[in-house]
Amino acid sequence: MRIQKRISLTVNGQTYQVLVDPKTSLLDFLRKELGLTGAKNGCDGKGICGACTVIVNGRAVKSCLIRLGEIDGAEIVTIEGLARESQLHPLQAAFIEAGAIQCGFCTPGMIMAAKALLDINPNPNKKEIARALQGNLCRCTGYVKIIQAVEKAAAAVREGRNIFPSFIPKDAVEKVTGRFQFLDDLPCPDALIAKVVWAAYPHAYVRRIDVTKAKEVSGVVKVLTAHDVPGQNAYGLIIEDQPVLCSERVRYLGDPVALVIAENAQAAEKAAALVEVEYEPLPAIFEVDTALDPNAPKLFPGGNIACKFALKRGNPEIAFSQAALVVEGTFNTQCVEHGYLEPEAGIAEWKDDQLILRSACQYPQAVKSQLAKVLGIPKEKIRVIAHPTGGAFGGKTDISIQALLALAAWHTKRKVKLTLTRAESLKATVKRHPMRLEYKMGFDKDGCILAVKAKILANVGAYQTLSIPVLHQTTAFATGPYRVPNIDIETIGVFTNTPPSSAMRGFGIPQPTFAVESLIDEAARRLGISPIEIRRRNALRPGDESPTGAKMGSDTHLLETLNAIEEEYYKLKMEKLEPDMGIGIACGYKNIGLGLGEEDYAEAQIEILPSGRVCLRTGAVELGQGVVTVLAQIAAHELGVPYELVDVIWGDTDLAPDARETNASRQTVVSGNAVMLAAQKLRHLALEKARQYGLEPPLSYQNGIVIDRNGHQISIFELAKASKLSATGRYLAPSTMPLYSNIPLSKEYKNYFTFSFFTNLALVKVERNTGQVQVVKIVSAYDVGRAINRVAVEGQLEGGAVMGMGYALSEEYIAYGESITDNLAKCGLPRALSTPEVVIKLIEPADSLGPYGAKGVGEVAMVAVAPAITNAIYDAVGIRIRSLPVKPSKLKKALSSQEKEVK
């Protein structure tokens, strides 16, 4: 029995006398007892993420690490207590004004850490701000705009003035005040709690599962195993090979074998520990070479090869024989955790003969279809609501906990909640594909590419998930954004007993980009051509034939991005840099939209409400990237009404139309065009309805008002009072085709309907004694078509720059061995003090097929950052990096070897 102690706490000005367990964390008390959910738990209460930061007695603390018994009589301020009388604190307003908010999960903690800083130092410099925020992780923004926001707020505090944001993105006020609720924040006093029993081995036969003792635990309602799955015990977006609950075999440590459902978390945890599983361990396969050994155990009946793709054009061998220079090398890229700060959580209930599932997901319609098969019921009986999401980066496209929640609600006919711990999330969820890339590139004497040959081996992990489209795309982009007449690319995906690899920002393109851009840099140096010039000579231009055989469109703008960073490059080259400083560049391109033969569409509905507001319904999912705000801006512009009047309902399969998945940087283009079409239809409908009110043609539509020839007018809101005024727009993107090799291709052949192009420049400093690499500056030029929301676009690109830096230098997920990645700190995510100066240059030709010429930017943002950094490392110290990440120990060893060779 736990000891109870009476303590006194003042929280946001209100004093509480409470009888509590003194070992209870302050975070649990705030969230569970006071309902103050602005403080978040993103790291299992280990003090790693900082999302739970509050102020205690004037000092910023991580509330997960503070025990109530330590703070009797303390004065506590949380994010909920910062605003006064509906007036935002300057920090809250500055975060909105600067665009320092994306998903919003880290925002309350960031603001509170900044508040504590400004209370003692109202005039901090950038480094002091970064130091104060060092304990707070952000995965979305890259810290650039967060630091800018604190600077803005500091100035306002010193001058005694308020900040009034000129533009307020949807949900921004809720995010800065702590009122924005993620799934685990939702009050569910009547919900059962589910707990997963995970595999004890990465590879084993399951011989017996005994749930007898677990069922006897007081408070346990159900203990489910594979035999309790009423429909198909398998799911998957492409191939349905992943069990809901394993019955015969487990293939990685994140496989679930049983699900406990209880009245409370304590009973669920106790029962889960009592589920007895008898295994017959099998040899575990962690690396692709082991999996490809003819004597290796077969992970699936068809063997260990998950998929194969090839791209062959011309005659590479003849081209290599004629080349003035051939460069080659083997490159390795690591497994990476997505690192979204919100662990998976969901709530499911069976209500009125329908399953209602709330979860963070990037394609609710696909989740709905898979759950229908798992439960063996019609899709019409399932409603999936994509809840506000604390980051995703592709990792929430796949099913994670949704099938387990659906199963629990189906069996209990009650509301059930399941929240993964961070350790469970790390163990069970999908990652970026690790790859080994063997490359060979041939050039003529002028630096023009003659041929590229590559063999790419990708670790698919335990199940297919999205490996087929990811590796299809890896193959398509394996030669970079250049003209290449002779090509031989082979890509093989291989099953192992590691977490499944799937979609992650860049979707299979960052890996080959690292190899290609490294070899181009090497070729430039050996041929005596500048890194910019060699890329300019090979750059795809409008009308060129792409490496896959498709004709490039008029919106091909790689050259413009090169031109945009050229001045900065030569300026830095001419400066007298410090010793061991270097400059590197890299280019890339990324598809916008699904491509490769997928039907790419979106629908949107707009309804004018008699109340004087506009309701926009969309299937596009808000992940922090700002798509809901952008679509509202488009609707407002097309209808000529204030943006503030547009409300958005999104991601609900019962209330919003299908917009396919929110990835591939597609929603601004595809859903944006659907919104434009809906608005155009609605304007036409308003003109028709206005005639019924006696308005005489010709009629015109201006700013939400229909005007006739005599100047008589009626607003769309008045029209909506008489009868429903709504319209649906459906946009179908131009058709595309899969990769084809060595066959005659038609003029219509294309693999993607458009691309974004980019060039990244990195300035680094290497510390020879430690091997530490400091990225001093990143300059990025992106062809964005047209920036509909400039601040949001910059935020995506800045965040991508820092994510790309992490990919280059520090991030790695280790699935086995003594150094297994079992907490957030081990993921190597960049923190505020490592933030370089980031300069974003937007190329806006506005000539693409998106709304007003826009292209998407979410995924393109980190593709070529890593090779720009590794090329800069070579420029600094002469070490050619061929394996990521470049951790200090690795570089220090290479530098030591270099010094021995010199001696």
URHUBEL-V153706 format. One line per field, one symbol per residue. ss: DSSP state (H for helix, E for strand, L for the rest). psi: psi as a letter, one per 20 degrees, with the letter a starting at -180 (. if undefined). A space follows every 50 residues. Layout:
ss=???
psi=???
This chain:
ss=LLLEEEEEEEELLEEEEEEEELLLEHHHHHHHHLLLLLLLLLLLLLLLLL LLEEEELLEEEEHHHLEHHHLLLLEEELHHHLLELLELLHHHHHHHHHLL LLLLLLHHHHHHHHHHHHHHLLLLLHHHHHHHLLLLLLLLLLLHHHHHHH HHHHHHHHHLLLLLLLLLLLLHHHHHHLLLLLHHHLLLLLLEEEEEEELL LLLEEEEEEELHHHHLLLLEEEEELHHHLLLLLLELLLLLLELLLLLLEE LLLLLEEEEEEELLHHHHHHHHHHLEEEEEELLLLLLHHHHHLLLLLLLL LLLLEEEEEEEEELLHHHHHHHLLEEEEEEEEELLELLLLLLLLEEEEEE ELLEEEEEELLLLHHHHHHHHHHHHLLLHHHEEEEELLLLLLLLLLLLLL LHHHHHHHHHHHLLLEEEELLHHHHHHHLLEELLEEEEEEEEELLLLLEE EEEEEEEEEEELLLLLHHHHHHHHHHLLLLLELLLEEEEEEEEEELLLLL ELLLLLLLHHHHHHHHHHHHHHHHHHHLLLHHHHHHHHELLLLLELLLLL ELLLLLLHHHHHHHHHHHHHHHHHLLLLLLEEEEEEEEEEELLLLLLLLL EEEEEEEELLLLLEEEEELLLLLLLLHHHHHHHHHHHHHLLLHHHEEEEE LELLLLLLLLLLLLLLHHHHHHHHHHHHHHHHHHHHHHHHHLLLLLLLLE EELLEEELLLLLEEEHHHHHHHLLEEEEEEEELLLLLLLLLLLLLLLLLL LLLLEEEEEEEEEEEEELLLLEEEEEEEEEEEELLLLLLHHHHHHHHHHH HHHHHHHHHLLLLLLLLLLLLLLHHHHLLLLHHHLLEEEEEEELLLLLLL HHHLLLLLLHHHLLHHHHHHHHHHHHHLLLLLELLLLHHHHHHHHHHHHH HHL
psi=pqpqpprpqoolipppoqoroiipqhghggghhiknjhpqoikkkjkghj ijprpoljppqoihipqhiikpjqppprhhjgqpljoqqhgghhhghikj pehihigghgghhhghghhinimqrghhghhhjhjoqpighjighgghgh gghgggghikrrpophpoqpjgghhiijipprgiippmhjqqpqpporqi qipqqohpoojghhhippipgqoqahijohcplqrqhgpnjoqgpphhqq irijpphrppprhrhghggghhiippppqnqqppphqhgghiphjqqphq hiajohqqqqopqbnhggghhiqhppqrrpqpqrppphjqioqpqrpqqo plkqpopproqinhhhggghhhggikrqhijpppooqppmqgkhikhrpf ighggggghghhkrpppppqrhggghhhrqrqpqqpooqppqqahjjpph qppqppppohbhrgdkhghghghgghjijalrpohpqnppppppqalrqq qbpqohljhhghhggghghhggggghikqqhgghhghipprpiqprhijq pqrikolghhhghhigggghghhhqnqqqkqrpqrqrrqpqprgakipoo rqqqppppqhijrpoppqippojiijhggghhggggghikqphiioqppq joihiqrpjaqnakkhhggghghgggggggghgghhgghhhijjppqqqq poljpppahjiqqpqhhghhhhrpnrqppppoqqqrqrpqpkqpprhipq hqirqqqqpqppprppohhijpppohqpppppojfpogngghgggghghh ghghgghghhppppirahkqojrhhihkpqrhhjprppppopomikjajr pkjqrqighihjgjgghhghhhgghgjkpopjpqrmqghghgghhghghh hg.
